């Protein structure tokens, strides 16, 4: 609670700092604010090596886009699909949602795909009355799922080193196979530099090369948030790790067995729904569920066994049992 009180009025406390922000970044954030009020929503990807300042940059953009931005309100420190949904739904219209990498999830294979699916769902279904700008922090741009990367992310900001950010804009041509033209960019760089090592290229040369890529928009310098204020973010980050030990991020990952169990329960529910609609025979249900009669009978048996294990005998299962017996007798 102490941290929550301290982080209130964050913008006012950082007023002098924000006045010195790079003008290009200010103009970019002004454009985002305008588009949000024109009922467009945005996903911004922020990438870079560890300790390059990704979280600080996301917070700076948040402060410039959303005048109510606060560390403890707008940052999702435990980026599971459920937490992102909660954060998304509680923020008012035109807000900035900062999805941080503070928890230990980014190294979990496929974790981010489920998060991206949830964001897609929220932006498709719940966008009316929200129109948020979401910043997603990821070490590598290629870690985003291809469909999400190509159709949901509007801007990509990469930090090649601390204090410097390069902004890329998605190619809106509907016929572009890769609207970020990553293969073309790499081929151009390879042609220019050949096998020259990355550490042999100086930063001005790297920026000049990026300026020649198809998606390049602009670059800007990134100032560091004052240490005393940024320490409050770090406290919240540490606290989130304590919470994540209780709520294991693995619960957000659907493994193969989980998927099989979920699909099985879905089939059972669909069969019960068909029962209530008066569609009761195996052949009728097989037509609706697009499977064989044998599969329907197998599912009936599974449902009956599960009810037996639970010690219950629901009317639906009893009906299934009776129908199965009648059908078997009719074949004799």
HELIX and SHEET records of a PDB file:
HELIX    1   1 UNK A    2  UNK A    7  1                                   6    
HELIX    2   2 UNK A   10  UNK A   13  1                                   4    
HELIX    3   3 UNK A   15  UNK A   19  1                                   5    
HELIX    4   4 UNK A   23  UNK A   37  1                                  15    
HELIX    5   5 UNK A   54  UNK A   65  1                                  12    
HELIX    6   6 UNK A   71  UNK A   74  1                                   4    
HELIX    7   7 UNK A   81  UNK A   90  1                                  10    
HELIX    8   8 UNK A  111  UNK A  125  1                                  15    
HELIX    9   9 UNK A  141  UNK A  143  5                                   3    
HELIX   10  10 UNK A  146  UNK A  151  1                                   6    
HELIX   11  11 UNK A  182  UNK A  193  1                                  12    
HELIX   12  12 UNK A  198  UNK A  200  5                                   3    
HELIX   13  13 UNK A  203  UNK A  210  1                                   8    
HELIX   14  14 UNK A  227  UNK A  246  1                                  20    
HELIX   15  15 UNK A  249  UNK A  252  5                                   4    
HELIX   16  16 UNK A  256  UNK A  276  1                                  21    
HELIX   17  17 UNK A  282  UNK A  289  1                                   8    
HELIX   18  18 UNK A  293  UNK A  310  1                                  18    
HELIX   19  19 UNK A  315  UNK A  331  1                                  17    
SHEET    1   A 7 UNK A  75  UNK A  76  0                                        
SHEET    2   A 7 UNK A  96  UNK A  99  1                                        
SHEET    3   A 7 UNK A 133  UNK A 137  1                                        
SHEET    4   A 7 UNK A  42  UNK A  48  1                                        
SHEET    5   A 7 UNK A 155  UNK A 161  1                                        
SHEET    6   A 7 UNK A 164  UNK A 169 -1                                        
SHEET    7   A 7 UNK A 216  UNK A 221 -1                                        
END                                                                             
